[in-house]
Amino acid sequence: MARAMLDRSKGAPLTLHFRDFPQVRFLEQSWAVILEAFANHLSHITSIDMSFNDFQARQLLSVMTQPAPLLTHLALDRTDKSGAPLKSIHLTGVNLPLESPLYQNVTHLTLRTATPEFQHLYSTRQWIRLLRDMSGLKRLHLEDVLPHPDSAVPELKDPVHLAHLEYVYFSSTIPQITNFLRYIALPYHTEVRLCNCRFAATTSVGRVDELALLRPVLAEIVGTKQGPTGSLRLSNKNQCSCCDSELLSFEVLTSSTTESEHDHSQYLTGHHYYQHVRPRLYLELALREEVDLDIDTLIREVSRSFSLGHLHTLGLEIQDEYISVETLREFFGSLPRLKDLTITENMIYTFVQLIIFSTHIWNSGSGQDSNEPGQSGPKFALPETLRIHDTDFTDFRSSTQWRILTLMPRLYQDPELPLPKFIFSQCILYGQQVTYLRENSMVLEEGCRVVEADEARWEEYNEEVDWSILFGEDVEQI
């Protein structure tokens, strides 16, 4: 509009008065047009009164190289002179060139789902250059905009140090994420969320290779010397809203110490690990139907990235599928300090199967390590607390799970390893079940709901179960 106005003047004397023109801050192409028109018509401008930011003001002065014989008044006011430059950029489906000076002082950057060409337009090297210039960055959210891995980028001796970075969110393919994280040094306090991570490979072998690339990156984030001292949660409870994929998530919550005890300049880079505190990590793998990796393989590959010896809390929320006994054995064998385990309905059978088999095997086995039922296996310390979460025990589909729980005190027979304390959280139970729990020192937390069942329904609920189908003949003999 400004250019059209200038062009229509056709040499007549002009007075330019632009105040508070904020859209120019963002529309760089429009600003370039205004500059061009301004330079072409400078000879017949009589008065200029403008307020722009410092960058625009300097550009305006740079084009005033021709005579201005009619100019009698020049007023340029910097709107950013109070020290309030652009701090937050949030773009969805819009491409802002990485070369733009608008990024320089930004502390909160969110770029979501730009056009597909955006990922090919800029190299990893250009992204690194941009991040180096954003020294005050606190929150970084990049969703489907990460560059494709570039073999031409050499290994960096000094990764990008973002000392004030508090939060990182990446969503992309596994190769893109692992490539990008190689060049960023995360401060110890950074919260890292890797969401909806997709496999780029089309074969199961290729996908396992991608997980192998991911493992050292995760180990670097969490730390491999001491490992997490907080909690780990595994879940495939959620679905991706954008592509209907099942999501397998790993959430690591780490303990921290007071800020005064540590130097904020310490980073998790290369071989230098911060010993006392670790970032909080959330990893989410997207499992589309064509991904032919079973859930056990995924859990084993990713969990091996972490040193779990100091982990004290574990949550398992596995729906539809269950983790195999073998995978659980590997888990608990690496969790000597585990104190609290939370499981949902689908995990009850597998977990109880594991500890019943293990108890019976230890007491009667040959003393040799084995993963096959009926032979001895390695002992491991059971958690002090077993928390059953978000389960409707009044549903007939849950009746077998309930019966399994009631068998635990009778079937679990290892005096050296006491039975965990049972806690029920956010569950629905019959009144008869609540009576049983209280008689056996089991705990109901707030949030549980109790309903009453008549005698006929309760008898139907407690129909006899063929335990040999679930646990084999050996368990029946206990």
C-alpha positions as CSV (number, residue, x, y, z in Angstrom):
1,M,0.0,0.0,0.0
2,A,2.8,2.4,0.9
3,R,4.6,1.7,-2.4
4,A,1.4,2.3,-4.4
5,M,0.9,5.6,-2.6
6,L,4.4,6.7,-3.5
7,D,4.1,5.6,-7.1
8,R,0.9,7.5,-7.5
9,S,2.5,10.8,-6.4
10,K,4.3,11.1,-9.7
11,G,6.8,13.6,-8.4
12,A,4.5,15.7,-6.3
13,P,5.9,16.9,-2.9
14,L,5.3,14.2,-0.2
15,T,5.1,14.1,3.5
16,L,5.7,10.6,5.0
17,H,4.3,9.9,8.5
18,F,4.5,6.2,9.7
19,R,4.0,5.5,13.3
20,D,3.6,2.2,15.1
21,F,3.8,0.0,12.1
22,P,4.4,-3.4,13.8
23,Q,3.6,-5.7,10.9
24,V,6.8,-4.5,9.2
25,R,8.7,-6.3,12.0
26,F,7.5,-9.6,10.5
27,L,6.8,-9.0,6.9
28,E,10.3,-8.6,5.6
29,Q,9.3,-8.7,1.9
30,S,6.9,-5.8,2.5
31,W,9.6,-3.8,4.2
32,A,11.9,-4.4,1.3
33,V,9.3,-3.0,-1.1
34,I,8.9,0.1,1.1
35,L,12.6,0.7,1.1
36,E,12.8,0.4,-2.6
37,A,10.0,2.9,-3.1
38,F,11.4,5.2,-0.5
39,A,14.8,5.4,-2.3
40,N,13.1,6.0,-5.7
41,H,11.0,8.9,-4.4
42,L,13.5,10.5,-2.0
43,S,14.0,13.6,-4.3
44,H,10.5,14.9,-3.8
45,I,9.9,14.1,-0.1
46,T,9.5,17.1,2.1
47,S,9.0,15.6,5.5
48,I,9.7,12.2,7.1
49,D,8.3,11.2,10.5
50,M,8.7,7.4,11.2
51,S,9.0,5.0,14.1
52,F,10.6,1.6,13.5
53,N,12.9,-0.8,15.2
54,D,16.6,-0.2,15.2
55,F,17.3,-2.7,12.3
56,Q,14.7,-1.0,10.1
57,A,15.9,2.5,11.0
58,R,19.5,1.7,10.0
59,Q,18.3,0.2,6.7
60,L,16.2,3.4,6.0
61,L,19.2,5.6,6.6
62,S,21.4,3.4,4.4
63,V,19.2,4.1,1.3
64,M,19.3,7.9,1.9
65,T,22.4,8.3,-0.3
66,Q,20.8,10.5,-3.0
67,P,20.1,14.3,-2.7
68,A,16.8,15.3,-1.0
69,P,16.4,18.9,-2.0
70,L,12.8,19.3,-0.7
71,L,13.4,17.6,2.7
72,T,12.9,20.0,5.6
73,H,11.9,17.6,8.5
74,L,13.4,14.2,9.4
75,A,12.2,12.4,12.5
76,L,13.1,8.7,13.0
77,D,12.3,7.2,16.4
78,R,13.5,3.7,17.5
79,T,10.6,1.8,19.0
80,D,13.0,-0.7,20.6
81,K,15.2,1.8,22.3
82,S,13.7,0.8,25.7
83,G,15.4,-2.6,25.4
84,A,12.4,-4.7,24.5
85,P,13.3,-6.6,21.3
86,L,11.2,-9.5,20.0
87,K,11.4,-12.3,22.6
88,S,8.9,-15.0,21.3
89,I,8.3,-16.5,17.9
90,H,5.5,-19.0,17.4
91,L,4.9,-20.2,13.8
92,T,2.7,-23.0,12.6
93,G,2.8,-23.8,8.9
94,V,4.8,-20.7,8.1
95,N,8.4,-20.5,6.9
96,L,10.5,-17.7,8.4
97,P,14.0,-17.8,6.8
98,L,16.7,-18.9,9.2
99,E,18.8,-15.9,8.1
100,S,16.2,-13.5,9.5
101,P,17.5,-11.1,12.1
102,L,14.3,-11.5,14.0
103,Y,15.6,-14.7,15.7
104,Q,18.6,-13.0,17.3
105,N,17.1,-12.0,20.7
106,V,14.3,-14.6,20.9
107,T,14.1,-16.6,24.1
108,H,11.0,-18.7,23.2
109,L,11.0,-20.3,19.7
110,T,8.3,-22.6,18.4
111,L,8.3,-23.8,14.8
112,R,5.6,-26.3,13.8
113,T,5.0,-28.3,10.6
114,A,6.4,-26.0,8.0
115,T,6.1,-26.9,4.4
116,P,8.0,-30.2,3.4
117,E,10.5,-28.1,1.5
118,F,11.6,-26.4,4.7
119,Q,13.4,-29.6,5.9
120,H,15.5,-29.6,2.7
121,L,15.9,-25.9,2.4
122,Y,18.4,-25.5,5.4
123,S,21.3,-27.7,6.3
124,T,22.3,-28.8,9.8
125,R,25.2,-26.4,9.6
126,Q,22.7,-23.5,9.1
127,W,20.7,-24.6,12.1
128,I,23.8,-24.7,14.2
129,R,24.8,-21.2,13.1
130,L,21.3,-20.0,14.1
131,L,21.4,-21.6,17.5
132,R,24.8,-20.1,18.2
133,D,23.4,-16.6,17.7
134,M,20.4,-17.3,20.1
135,S,22.4,-17.2,23.3
136,G,19.4,-16.3,25.4
137,L,17.2,-19.1,24.2
138,K,15.1,-20.7,27.1
139,R,12.5,-22.8,25.3
140,L,12.9,-24.5,21.9
141,H,10.0,-26.4,20.2
142,L,10.7,-27.8,16.8
143,E,8.0,-30.0,15.3
144,D,8.6,-31.6,11.9
145,V,11.1,-28.9,10.8
146,L,14.4,-30.5,11.7
147,P,16.9,-30.9,8.8
148,H,17.7,-34.2,7.2
149,P,21.1,-35.7,8.4
150,D,23.9,-34.1,6.5
151,S,27.1,-36.2,6.1
152,A,29.0,-33.1,5.0
153,V,28.8,-31.5,8.5
154,P,32.0,-32.4,10.3
155,E,32.1,-33.5,14.0
156,L,32.1,-30.4,16.1
157,K,34.7,-30.0,18.8
158,D,32.5,-27.6,20.6
159,P,28.7,-28.3,20.5
160,V,26.3,-25.4,20.7
161,H,26.1,-24.3,24.3
162,L,22.7,-22.8,25.3
163,A,23.3,-22.0,28.9
164,H,19.8,-20.8,29.6
165,L,17.9,-23.5,27.9
166,E,15.1,-24.9,30.1
167,Y,12.9,-26.9,27.7
168,V,13.5,-28.7,24.5
169,Y,10.7,-30.4,22.4
170,F,11.6,-32.2,19.1
171,S,9.2,-34.2,17.0
172,S,10.5,-35.8,13.8
173,T,12.1,-39.0,12.5
174,I,14.6,-40.8,14.7
175,P,17.6,-40.1,12.3
176,Q,16.7,-36.4,12.2
177,I,16.5,-36.1,16.0
178,T,19.7,-38.1,16.7
179,N,21.6,-36.1,14.1
180,F,20.4,-32.7,15.6
181,L,21.1,-33.6,19.2
182,R,24.7,-34.5,18.4
183,Y,25.5,-30.8,18.1
184,I,23.7,-29.4,21.2
185,A,25.2,-29.4,24.7
186,L,22.3,-29.5,27.2
187,P,22.6,-27.8,30.5
188,Y,21.9,-30.1,33.4
189,H,18.5,-28.5,34.2
190,T,17.0,-28.9,30.7
191,E,13.7,-30.7,30.3
192,V,13.9,-32.8,27.1
193,R,10.8,-34.1,25.3
194,L,11.2,-36.2,22.2
195,C,7.7,-36.8,21.0
196,N,6.1,-38.8,18.2
197,C,9.5,-40.0,17.0
198,R,9.0,-42.0,13.8
199,F,11.1,-44.7,12.2
200,A,12.5,-43.7,8.8
201,A,13.6,-47.2,7.9
202,T,11.1,-49.6,6.2
203,T,12.6,-52.9,7.5
204,S,12.8,-54.3,11.0
205,V,16.6,-54.5,10.7
206,G,16.8,-50.8,9.7
207,R,14.6,-49.9,12.6
208,V,16.7,-51.7,15.1
209,D,19.7,-49.8,13.6
210,E,17.9,-46.5,14.2
211,L,17.2,-47.5,17.8
212,A,21.0,-48.2,18.1
213,L,21.6,-44.6,16.9
214,L,19.2,-43.3,19.5
215,R,20.6,-45.1,22.5
216,P,23.9,-43.1,22.9
217,V,21.9,-39.9,22.6
218,L,19.5,-40.9,25.3
219,A,22.4,-42.1,27.5
220,E,24.0,-38.6,27.0
221,I,20.8,-36.8,28.1
222,V,20.2,-38.9,31.2
223,G,23.8,-39.7,32.0
224,T,25.4,-43.1,32.0
225,K,27.8,-43.0,34.9
226,Q,25.3,-42.7,37.7
227,G,22.1,-42.8,35.7
228,P,18.7,-41.5,36.8
229,T,18.0,-41.5,40.5
230,G,14.3,-40.7,40.1
231,S,11.7,-42.7,38.3
232,L,11.0,-44.3,34.9
233,R,7.5,-44.8,33.4
234,L,6.8,-46.9,30.3
235,S,3.4,-46.5,28.6
236,N,1.7,-47.3,25.4
237,K,-1.6,-45.9,26.7
238,N,-1.9,-42.9,24.3
239,Q,-2.6,-42.6,20.6
240,C,-1.2,-40.0,18.3
241,S,-4.0,-37.7,17.3
242,C,-2.4,-36.7,13.9
243,C,-1.7,-40.2,12.5
244,D,-3.5,-42.7,14.7
245,S,-0.3,-44.3,15.7
246,E,0.2,-46.2,19.0
247,L,2.7,-44.3,21.1
248,L,5.2,-46.1,23.3
249,S,6.6,-43.6,25.8
250,F,9.5,-43.6,28.2
251,E,9.5,-40.9,30.9
252,V,12.5,-40.4,33.1
253,L,12.1,-38.1,36.2
254,T,15.4,-37.4,37.8
255,S,16.2,-36.1,41.3
256,S,17.9,-32.7,41.7
257,T,19.9,-30.8,44.3
258,T,19.8,-27.2,45.2
259,E,21.1,-24.8,42.6
260,S,23.6,-23.3,45.0
261,E,25.5,-26.6,45.1
262,H,26.4,-26.7,41.5
263,D,27.9,-24.6,38.7
264,H,25.4,-23.8,36.0
265,S,28.2,-23.8,33.4
266,Q,28.4,-27.6,33.5
267,Y,27.1,-29.4,30.4
268,L,26.4,-33.0,29.4
269,T,28.8,-33.2,26.5
270,G,31.1,-36.0,25.2
271,H,32.9,-37.5,28.2
272,H,31.9,-34.8,30.7
273,Y,28.9,-35.8,32.7
274,Y,27.3,-33.9,35.5
275,Q,27.3,-36.3,38.4
276,H,24.5,-35.2,40.7
277,V,21.6,-34.1,38.6
278,R,20.2,-35.0,35.2
279,P,17.6,-33.6,32.8
280,R,14.1,-34.9,32.8
281,L,13.6,-36.9,29.7
282,Y,10.3,-37.9,27.9
283,L,10.7,-40.1,24.8
284,E,7.7,-41.1,22.7
285,L,8.0,-43.6,19.9
286,A,5.3,-43.8,17.2
287,L,4.4,-47.4,16.4
288,R,2.4,-47.5,13.2
289,E,0.9,-50.7,12.0
290,E,3.7,-51.3,9.5
291,V,6.3,-51.2,12.2
292,D,7.0,-54.8,12.7
293,L,9.0,-54.5,16.0
294,D,7.4,-56.1,19.0
295,I,7.1,-54.1,22.1
296,D,9.6,-56.2,24.0
297,T,12.3,-55.4,21.5
298,L,11.6,-51.7,21.7
299,I,11.6,-51.6,25.5
300,R,14.8,-53.6,25.8
301,E,16.6,-51.5,23.2
302,V,15.7,-48.1,24.7
303,S,16.0,-49.1,28.3
304,R,19.5,-50.3,27.7
305,S,20.4,-46.6,27.1
306,F,20.0,-45.9,30.7
307,S,22.0,-46.9,33.8
308,L,19.1,-48.0,36.0
309,G,21.0,-49.1,39.1
310,H,19.8,-46.0,41.1
311,L,16.2,-46.0,39.9
312,H,13.7,-46.2,42.7
313,T,10.3,-45.8,41.0
314,L,9.0,-47.6,37.9
315,G,5.6,-47.3,36.2
316,L,4.3,-49.7,33.6
317,E,1.2,-48.8,31.7
318,I,1.2,-51.3,28.9
319,Q,-2.2,-51.7,27.2
320,D,-3.4,-54.4,24.7
321,E,0.0,-56.1,24.7
322,Y,2.0,-57.2,27.7
323,I,5.7,-57.2,28.4
324,S,7.1,-60.8,28.4
325,V,8.4,-62.4,31.6
326,E,11.9,-62.5,30.0
327,T,11.9,-58.7,29.5
328,L,10.7,-58.1,33.1
329,R,13.4,-60.4,34.4
330,E,16.0,-58.3,32.6
331,F,14.4,-55.1,33.9
332,F,14.3,-56.1,37.6
333,G,17.7,-57.7,37.4
334,S,19.0,-54.2,36.7
335,L,16.9,-52.4,39.4
336,P,18.5,-53.3,42.8
337,R,17.2,-50.1,44.4
338,L,13.6,-50.2,43.1
339,K,11.2,-49.4,45.8
340,D,7.9,-48.5,44.1
341,L,6.3,-50.2,41.1
342,T,3.1,-49.0,39.5
343,I,1.2,-51.2,37.1
344,T,-2.2,-51.2,35.4
345,E,-4.6,-54.1,34.8
346,N,-2.9,-55.5,31.7
347,M,0.3,-55.9,33.6
348,I,-1.0,-57.8,36.7
349,Y,-0.9,-61.2,35.2
350,T,2.6,-60.9,33.7
351,F,4.1,-59.4,36.9
352,V,2.5,-62.0,39.2
353,Q,3.5,-64.8,36.8
354,L,7.0,-63.6,37.0
355,I,7.3,-63.4,40.8
356,I,5.4,-66.7,41.4
357,F,7.6,-68.5,38.9
358,S,10.7,-67.0,40.3
359,T,9.8,-67.8,43.9
360,H,9.0,-71.4,43.1
361,I,12.1,-71.8,40.9
362,W,14.5,-70.3,43.4
363,N,13.3,-72.7,46.1
364,S,13.4,-75.9,44.0
365,G,15.8,-75.1,41.1
366,S,19.2,-76.3,40.2
367,G,20.9,-73.0,40.9
368,Q,21.7,-72.3,37.2
369,D,20.6,-69.1,35.5
370,S,17.9,-69.6,32.9
371,N,15.1,-67.8,31.3
372,E,13.0,-70.9,30.8
373,P,10.1,-71.7,33.3
374,G,10.9,-74.7,35.4
375,Q,14.6,-73.9,35.8
376,S,16.3,-71.6,38.3
377,G,16.7,-68.0,37.5
378,P,18.6,-65.0,39.0
379,K,17.2,-63.6,42.2
380,F,16.2,-59.9,42.2
381,A,14.8,-57.7,44.9
382,L,11.1,-57.1,44.6
383,P,9.9,-53.5,45.1
384,E,8.7,-52.6,48.6
385,T,5.4,-51.2,47.1
386,L,3.2,-52.5,44.3
387,R,0.7,-49.9,43.2
388,I,-2.3,-51.1,41.1
389,H,-3.5,-48.0,39.2
390,D,-6.6,-47.1,37.2
391,T,-8.2,-50.5,37.1
392,D,-12.0,-51.4,37.2
393,F,-12.1,-54.6,39.1
394,T,-15.9,-54.7,38.9
395,D,-15.6,-55.5,35.2
396,F,-15.9,-59.2,34.5
397,R,-12.9,-59.0,32.2
398,S,-10.9,-58.1,35.3
399,S,-12.1,-60.9,37.5
400,T,-9.1,-63.2,36.6
401,Q,-6.7,-60.4,37.4
402,W,-8.4,-60.0,40.8
403,R,-8.2,-63.7,41.5
404,I,-4.6,-63.7,40.7
405,L,-3.9,-60.9,43.2
406,T,-5.8,-62.8,46.0
407,L,-3.6,-65.9,45.3
408,M,-0.4,-63.9,45.9
409,P,-0.1,-64.3,49.7
410,R,-0.6,-68.0,49.5
411,L,1.6,-68.7,46.4
412,Y,4.4,-66.3,47.2
413,Q,6.7,-68.4,49.4
414,D,10.2,-66.8,49.7
415,P,11.0,-65.7,53.3
416,E,14.1,-63.9,52.1
417,L,12.1,-61.5,49.8
418,P,9.0,-60.2,51.5
419,L,5.8,-59.7,49.5
420,P,5.4,-56.1,48.3
421,K,2.9,-53.8,50.0
422,F,-0.1,-53.5,47.8
423,I,-1.6,-50.1,47.2
424,F,-4.7,-49.5,45.0
425,S,-5.0,-46.1,43.3
426,Q,-7.8,-44.7,41.2
427,C,-9.5,-48.2,41.0
428,I,-13.2,-49.3,41.1
429,L,-13.8,-52.2,43.5
430,Y,-16.7,-54.2,45.0
431,G,-17.3,-53.9,48.7
432,Q,-16.4,-57.6,49.1
433,Q,-13.0,-56.8,47.5
434,V,-12.4,-53.9,49.8
435,T,-13.1,-56.1,52.9
436,Y,-10.5,-58.6,51.6
437,L,-7.9,-55.9,51.0
438,R,-8.3,-54.5,54.5
439,E,-8.1,-58.0,56.1
440,N,-4.8,-58.5,54.2
441,S,-3.3,-55.1,55.1
442,M,-3.7,-53.8,51.5
443,V,-4.1,-50.0,51.1
444,L,-6.8,-48.1,49.3
445,E,-5.8,-44.6,48.4
446,E,-8.1,-41.6,47.9
447,G,-9.6,-41.7,44.4
448,C,-10.8,-45.4,44.6
449,R,-14.5,-46.0,44.2
450,V,-16.5,-48.7,45.9
451,V,-19.7,-50.3,44.6
452,E,-21.8,-53.1,46.1
453,A,-22.6,-56.4,44.3
454,D,-25.5,-58.8,45.2
455,E,-24.7,-62.4,46.1
456,A,-25.5,-63.9,42.7
457,R,-23.3,-61.4,40.9
458,W,-20.5,-62.0,43.3
459,E,-20.7,-65.8,42.9
460,E,-20.6,-65.4,39.1
461,Y,-17.6,-63.0,39.4
462,N,-15.8,-65.7,41.5
463,E,-16.3,-68.7,39.2
464,E,-13.5,-71.2,39.3
465,V,-10.4,-70.5,37.3
466,D,-8.2,-73.2,35.8
467,W,-4.9,-71.9,37.2
468,S,-2.8,-74.4,35.3
469,I,-3.7,-72.6,32.1
470,L,-2.2,-69.5,33.5
471,F,0.7,-70.7,35.6
472,G,1.3,-74.3,34.6
473,E,1.1,-77.5,36.7
474,D,3.9,-76.6,39.1
475,V,1.9,-73.7,40.5
476,E,-1.0,-75.9,41.3
477,Q,1.2,-78.1,43.4
478,I,2.3,-75.2,45.7
